[in-house]
Amino acid sequence: MNPSTHAALYGPWQPAKPVRKERPAVVVLAGLLWAVTALSVSWVGGLACIALLWTAAAGDAPGGLFLLLLLIPAGAGALTALARTSRLRAMDAATRTLLLGAVACPVPTALAVWLWFLAG
């Protein structure tokens, strides 16, 4: 191949940008946040399903339990919409996961802790 052909087709040669390595502390912290979030959501969802089953067995109206269960997919949809914004898509994967975990963690965790003390 003629050396000037590459420059004519693709422009002058430029070295690729170095790939930035993930920081292990950010990855571990993001994993911990998402583990706490997953445990909290499973606790609240499981407790709501048990209460819904008991309410249905007693023949009472389920009331606000359906709304509590609908908050889980609504929260997941809100996090998905946030993750698809252009500012978050431009971030590193570990930083984006940490930020989404920090946004997702407080509400289900606080609700799970409140329900734990309420049940106890």
Secondary structure, 3 states (H helix, E strand, C coil): CCHHHHHHHHCCCCCCCCCCCCCHHHHHHHHHHHHHHHHHHHHHHHHHHHHHHHHHHHCCCCCCHHHHHHHHHHHHHHHHHHHCCHHHHCCCHHHHHHHHHHHHCHHHHHHHHHHHHHHC
